[in-house]
């Protein structure tokens, strides 16, 4: 391996000294001196500072690869792996609903999911069919997609915030033959009922909302009580390479896209989190993230299904209840997104924040400015910040607590995990290429687009894409690392320091951040245009002190400062539930953090 910044002088001098017949020790010493003098000391410094981190990362990579290979050879699936966990600890708590207090053992989750599998098999659903699941985060949500997977049916996990056109769009593009919705979302389903095909079967799970049962809807719970709870027969299929469910991306460049999650991808994400942060079977994980996204449903619930941890669910994050829940359920691991940490720090000190047993917080988006304040105030020993999208093949993890970093890329073992930052045109996000037509790697300190080399034969490097083939092709570039290869384009700009630590810089696409979701401005424009009689509308993100997104157009430079524009400005007052004028006083309060958007 060639040392960064060092030439070939050391090798040449070593050969020369050997030819002259000088003793080997003197030759080696002299060569070492030339090597260091030629800049090799930088590489030695990197080795000394990162060897322990990189070797631990390598051990995690090897462990996950071996586990995946074992399951692939045995023809296992996620339901098969879960069955083994159930046999080991049937009476241990699997899922706890912090909202209702409902507790499900592994045996109960297994029984419920068996009933789902047998019912849908009895109804004529075949392997490969798709059923959409539109339900708030509670144990039934997990039991439903897990049960569908036992029958070989692919679940399309719909974002519970979707309404009208986006909801109808996601349902239509999924190819679903049926929709399972929670009674609490009946009104949302009623709004799009006219746009749904007549052949779409509808099932309502849980208590009915004020609307009562919708036309042509079957009540699911009574049907499940009548269904067999025997384990369904294992169906022939693609094993770990088969489709498990669809997760809808946040729609950074338009309406949400259905990302394909195969069984090996589910396992990979959960396993990397488990081993990177040394989780244990005895851990209790607190998960208040949405289960229709991969962080909550794979990184979180995956610890339950694959490794047997107890997972405490809360369908919606509550800053005032967070630490009380952790104390009540003896949680040792919590999940977060950046906003959660900020909201918790804004809360007045409470007794529970000093009595919890949480040792590890896992998530992404924790800003460097509040990282240490969060760990010190709440006495959380380890922050497990990571970077990764549902569909990506270039996930990284901060395994050693480097403040502000979302992970690392080894400067020593560069070929073990082939990811890279490459140069792009910052305005168009177009890849820049050298004279040979290959992408140009970034040097430390240079921001670049994160890419991962694709190898469909390797479960750690494959890219399964989206239901839409055109959307899939847009995320693939060719001749990136070498001529003729393929690589996944993350769409995210990161920067790497000299030691290989990565830091999130920006997200491409016309988006803004809202309560943990990447919201497409195109989507908002469509809604506003319809409300305003199809008037042309421009929606754009602006920089608010302490958020993620920074854009570069004239409107964005003006931001939302009323002194910079003659336009009338408004903001959404969540307490009053409607928009109010934004004047200089409100602007000052928002910038100082005294007023929360």
Secondary structure as the mmCIF struct_conf table of DSSP 4:
data_model
#
loop_
_struct_conf.conf_type_id
_struct_conf.id
_struct_conf.beg_label_comp_id
_struct_conf.beg_label_asym_id
_struct_conf.beg_label_seq_id
_struct_conf.end_label_comp_id
_struct_conf.end_label_asym_id
_struct_conf.end_label_seq_id
HELX_LH_PP_P HELX_LH_PP_P1 UNK A 2 UNK A 3
TURN_TY1_P TURN_TY1_P1 UNK A 4 UNK A 5
BEND BEND1 UNK A 8 UNK A 8
HELX_RH_AL_P HELX_RH_AL_P1 UNK A 9 UNK A 19
TURN_TY1_P TURN_TY1_P2 UNK A 20 UNK A 21
HELX_RH_AL_P HELX_RH_AL_P2 UNK A 24 UNK A 35
HELX_RH_PI_P HELX_RH_PI_P1 UNK A 36 UNK A 40
HELX_RH_AL_P HELX_RH_AL_P3 UNK A 41 UNK A 74
TURN_TY1_P TURN_TY1_P3 UNK A 75 UNK A 75
HELX_RH_AL_P HELX_RH_AL_P4 UNK A 78 UNK A 88
TURN_TY1_P TURN_TY1_P4 UNK A 90 UNK A 91
BEND BEND2 UNK A 92 UNK A 92
STRN STRN1 UNK A 93 UNK A 97
TURN_TY1_P TURN_TY1_P5 UNK A 98 UNK A 100
STRN STRN2 UNK A 103 UNK A 105
HELX_RH_AL_P HELX_RH_AL_P5 UNK A 106 UNK A 122
TURN_TY1_P TURN_TY1_P6 UNK A 123 UNK A 124
TURN_TY1_P TURN_TY1_P7 UNK A 127 UNK A 128
STRN STRN3 UNK A 130 UNK A 134
BEND BEND3 UNK A 137 UNK A 138
HELX_RH_AL_P HELX_RH_AL_P6 UNK A 139 UNK A 150
TURN_TY1_P TURN_TY1_P8 UNK A 151 UNK A 152
HELX_LH_PP_P HELX_LH_PP_P2 UNK A 153 UNK A 153
STRN STRN4 UNK A 154 UNK A 157
TURN_TY1_P TURN_TY1_P9 UNK A 160 UNK A 161
HELX_RH_AL_P HELX_RH_AL_P7 UNK A 164 UNK A 174
TURN_TY1_P TURN_TY1_P10 UNK A 175 UNK A 175
BEND BEND4 UNK A 177 UNK A 177
STRN STRN5 UNK A 178 UNK A 182
HELX_RH_3T_P HELX_RH_3T_P1 UNK A 183 UNK A 185
HELX_RH_AL_P HELX_RH_AL_P8 UNK A 186 UNK A 192
HELX_RH_3T_P HELX_RH_3T_P2 UNK A 193 UNK A 195
BEND BEND5 UNK A 196 UNK A 196
TURN_TY1_P TURN_TY1_P11 UNK A 198 UNK A 199
STRN STRN6 UNK A 201 UNK A 205
BEND BEND6 UNK A 206 UNK A 207
TURN_TY1_P TURN_TY1_P12 UNK A 210 UNK A 211
BEND BEND7 UNK A 213 UNK A 213
HELX_LH_PP_P HELX_LH_PP_P3 UNK A 214 UNK A 214
TURN_TY1_P TURN_TY1_P13 UNK A 215 UNK A 216
STRN STRN7 UNK A 217 UNK A 219
HELX_RH_AL_P HELX_RH_AL_P9 UNK A 220 UNK A 226
BEND BEND8 UNK A 227 UNK A 227
BEND BEND9 UNK A 230 UNK A 230
HELX_LH_PP_P HELX_LH_PP_P4 UNK A 231 UNK A 236
BEND BEND10 UNK A 237 UNK A 237
HELX_RH_3T_P HELX_RH_3T_P3 UNK A 239 UNK A 241
BEND BEND11 UNK A 242 UNK A 242
STRN STRN8 UNK A 243 UNK A 248
TURN_TY1_P TURN_TY1_P14 UNK A 252 UNK A 253
BEND BEND12 UNK A 254 UNK A 255
STRN STRN9 UNK A 258 UNK A 262
HELX_RH_AL_P HELX_RH_AL_P10 UNK A 263 UNK A 276
TURN_TY1_P TURN_TY1_P15 UNK A 277 UNK A 278
TURN_TY1_P TURN_TY1_P16 UNK A 281 UNK A 282
STRN STRN10 UNK A 284 UNK A 287
BEND BEND13 UNK A 289 UNK A 289
TURN_TY1_P TURN_TY1_P17 UNK A 291 UNK A 292
BEND BEND14 UNK A 293 UNK A 293
HELX_RH_AL_P HELX_RH_AL_P11 UNK A 294 UNK A 294
HELX_RH_PI_P HELX_RH_PI_P2 UNK A 295 UNK A 300
HELX_RH_AL_P HELX_RH_AL_P12 UNK A 301 UNK A 307
STRN STRN11 UNK A 310 UNK A 313
BEND BEND15 UNK A 315 UNK A 316
TURN_TY1_P TURN_TY1_P18 UNK A 319 UNK A 321
HELX_RH_AL_P HELX_RH_AL_P13 UNK A 322 UNK A 328
TURN_TY1_P TURN_TY1_P19 UNK A 329 UNK A 330
BEND BEND16 UNK A 332 UNK A 332
STRN STRN12 UNK A 333 UNK A 337
HELX_RH_AL_P HELX_RH_AL_P14 UNK A 338 UNK A 346
BEND BEND17 UNK A 347 UNK A 347
HELX_LH_PP_P HELX_LH_PP_P5 UNK A 348 UNK A 349
HELX_RH_3T_P HELX_RH_3T_P4 UNK A 351 UNK A 354
TURN_TY1_P TURN_TY1_P20 UNK A 355 UNK A 355
STRN STRN13 UNK A 360 UNK A 364
HELX_RH_AL_P HELX_RH_AL_P15 UNK A 368 UNK A 378
TURN_TY1_P TURN_TY1_P21 UNK A 379 UNK A 379
STRN STRN14 UNK A 382 UNK A 387
TURN_TY1_P TURN_TY1_P22 UNK A 390 UNK A 391
BEND BEND18 UNK A 393 UNK A 393
STRN STRN15 UNK A 396 UNK A 397
BEND BEND19 UNK A 400 UNK A 400
TURN_TY1_P TURN_TY1_P23 UNK A 403 UNK A 404
STRN STRN16 UNK A 407 UNK A 408
BEND BEND20 UNK A 411 UNK A 413
TURN_TY1_P TURN_TY1_P24 UNK A 414 UNK A 416
BEND BEND21 UNK A 417 UNK A 417
STRN STRN17 UNK A 419 UNK A 422
STRN STRN18 UNK A 424 UNK A 424
TURN_TY1_P TURN_TY1_P25 UNK A 426 UNK A 428
HELX_LH_PP_P HELX_LH_PP_P6 UNK A 430 UNK A 430
STRN STRN19 UNK A 431 UNK A 431
HELX_LH_PP_P HELX_LH_PP_P7 UNK A 432 UNK A 432
STRN STRN20 UNK A 433 UNK A 433
TURN_TY1_P TURN_TY1_P26 UNK A 435 UNK A 436
BEND BEND22 UNK A 437 UNK A 437
STRN STRN21 UNK A 439 UNK A 439
STRN STRN22 UNK A 441 UNK A 441
HELX_LH_PP_P HELX_LH_PP_P8 UNK A 442 UNK A 443
TURN_TY1_P TURN_TY1_P27 UNK A 444 UNK A 445
STRN STRN23 UNK A 448 UNK A 453
TURN_TY1_P TURN_TY1_P28 UNK A 456 UNK A 457
BEND BEND23 UNK A 458 UNK A 458
TURN_TY1_P TURN_TY1_P29 UNK A 459 UNK A 461
STRN STRN24 UNK A 466 UNK A 466
BEND BEND24 UNK A 467 UNK A 468
HELX_RH_AL_P HELX_RH_AL_P16 UNK A 469 UNK A 474
TURN_TY1_P TURN_TY1_P30 UNK A 475 UNK A 475
STRN STRN25 UNK A 476 UNK A 478
BEND BEND25 UNK A 479 UNK A 482
TURN_TY1_P TURN_TY1_P31 UNK A 483 UNK A 484
STRN STRN26 UNK A 486 UNK A 496
TURN_TY1_P TURN_TY1_P32 UNK A 498 UNK A 499
STRN STRN27 UNK A 501 UNK A 507
BEND BEND26 UNK A 509 UNK A 510
STRN STRN28 UNK A 511 UNK A 514
TURN_TY1_P TURN_TY1_P33 UNK A 515 UNK A 516
STRN STRN29 UNK A 517 UNK A 520
HELX_RH_AL_P HELX_RH_AL_P17 UNK A 521 UNK A 531
TURN_TY1_P TURN_TY1_P34 UNK A 532 UNK A 533
BEND BEND27 UNK A 534 UNK A 534
TURN_TY1_P TURN_TY1_P35 UNK A 545 UNK A 546
BEND BEND28 UNK A 548 UNK A 548
BEND BEND29 UNK A 553 UNK A 553
HELX_RH_AL_P HELX_RH_AL_P18 UNK A 554 UNK A 558
TURN_TY1_P TURN_TY1_P36 UNK A 559 UNK A 560
TURN_TY1_P TURN_TY1_P37 UNK A 562 UNK A 563
BEND BEND30 UNK A 564 UNK A 564
BEND BEND31 UNK A 566 UNK A 567
STRN STRN30 UNK A 570 UNK A 573
TURN_TY1_P TURN_TY1_P38 UNK A 574 UNK A 577
STRN STRN31 UNK A 578 UNK A 581
HELX_RH_AL_P HELX_RH_AL_P19 UNK A 584 UNK A 592
TURN_TY1_P TURN_TY1_P39 UNK A 593 UNK A 593
BEND BEND32 UNK A 594 UNK A 595
#
